[in-house]
Amino acid sequence: MDLRAQTAGHNLSLGIALITLAFLCSAVMSAFSKAASGAPPLMILFLQYAISFLVFVPAALASGPANLKTQHFWLELFRSLSGSVCQLLFFAAVGSIPLLDSVLLSNAAPLFIPIVVYVWFRKAVQPLVWLSLLIGLAGVIMIIKPGPQLLHNPASVIALVAGLFSALALVATNKLADTEPPVRILIYNFGFSTLLLIPLCIWAWKPLTSRNWLLLMGVGACYAATQYLIIRAYRYASAVELSPFNYSVVIFSGILGWWFFGNVPNGMAMIGTVLICAGGILSIEAGHSEGHGHAFGNGHWKLHWKIAKRNTASPLSPAL
């Protein structure tokens, strides 16, 4: 597995293909988690990170202990916690609402990012970004349908809060990307999350059917595949070029939700979906660089890594 932070030359078509495949894996992961009815969200979350950690740790170890040292321990921990909370809230919500709604709301991070960037870096929100937030907010209202029913089933609000934590994790990831290579961010993320979730997973443990065990293993495998494909995609194109394709996960989730769970969105939900996607893409395009890209709180890698590493062999991780 080659996780070196390097460019492979600009190839937009290949970058788009890889990022789209990454979000297909992400949508399949979400469908697996929804199908694993009866499995505690904490167990799903633990296996997601533990399997991904085992997949990526050989590449991390091959890079040598010196290349795994970080000067941003607390930011790595914050990024890991934010991403874990995002995923946990998503798993808690996806069983109670349509797959499309849960994926869409938890991927509403671009609507929160401008506020996070303002609070964190004191960077002003541009007028065009405010417009994107209003467009996205209108879509959110159409999806969650505010009213008394939310008191009985707050899953939509839970999924939306997952989007907020996704925004926090993304901004932290892009901040780390100033000095940290992909393999280091990933291994700290997976490692911290796995260790912190062990006692919680023991507390939430319950016997699972063979079917649920297979589904949970699928969640972990698809999550690891998503991360790897994202890294590969960003070797061929920039965040600005690829970020709009993040919302392909919404299309894939809608198809999977209809095909396997019988979730057919009505006209209001379709309009809300279009508005949230449009607002999110506009926010990414018009916003600050700290908010480019999102992937369930995992973040995307900045182009300057590739520029810095161009035509330079990286010691981070040889091909395995």
C-alpha positions, 0 to 999 in steps of 0.5 A: 500500500503506497501512502506517500504524500506525492503527486502522480501528475495532473489527471482530472479524469482519474482523480474524479473516478477515484474520488467517486469510487471512494464515495461509493465505498462510503455509501456502501459502508453507510448501507451496511451500518443501517442493515446491521440492525441490533448492533450497538453503534459503539460496536460498529464504530469500534470495528470501523476504526479497529479494522482501518487501523490494522489495514493502515498500520503496516504502511505506517510502521514501514515509514519508521518511528521517526516519521510518526512523531507529531508536534500536534498531539492535542490537535490529533486527539481533537480531530480523532474525537470529533470524527468519532463523535460524528460517526457515532451520531451517524450510526445512531441516526441511520437506523431510524431515518432513510439512508439518504437523509442520514447521509445527506445531513451528516455530510452537511459539514460545508454548511457549518465550516464557515462558522467553525473557521470564523470562530477558530481563525477569525476569518470573516464569512464572505457574502457569497458564503452566507448565501450558500448557508441560506440555501443549505439551511432551506434544504435542511428544513425541508429534510428534517421537517421541524415540528412536534414529531422531532421530539418523538424521533430526533434522528434527523437532528442527531444526523445534522449534529453529526455534520457539525462534528464533521466540520470540526474534524475537517477543519482540524484535519486541514490544519494538521495538513500544514505539517502532517503527512496523510499516513500520520493523520490517519494512523493517529486518527484510527489509533486514538479512536480504537484505544478510546473506544475499547472500554466503551465497546466492552460496556456496550457489548452484546452477542451478534448474529453471523450476518451482523458480524459480516456487516460490521466487518464490511463497514470497517473494510469500506471505511478503510477503502474510502480513506485510501481512495481519497488519498489516491484521488488527491494525487491527480487533482486538487481539492477545488477540482474534486470537492464537488464530487463529494456529494456523489455519496448522496446519489449512491446513498439514495440509490442504495436506500431505494433498492435495499430499504425501500426508501423512496424520497418524496418531492419535498425531500428531493428539493431539500437534497438539491438545496443542501448539495448546492449550498454545500458545493457553493460553500466549498467553492467560495469559502476559505481553504480550511474548509475544502473537502469533507468525508464523514469528518475525515478531511481531504489533503491540501494540494501544497503537499503535492507541490512540495513533494513533486518529483521527490521520493517520500520517506513516509511509506514505501509501496507495500 
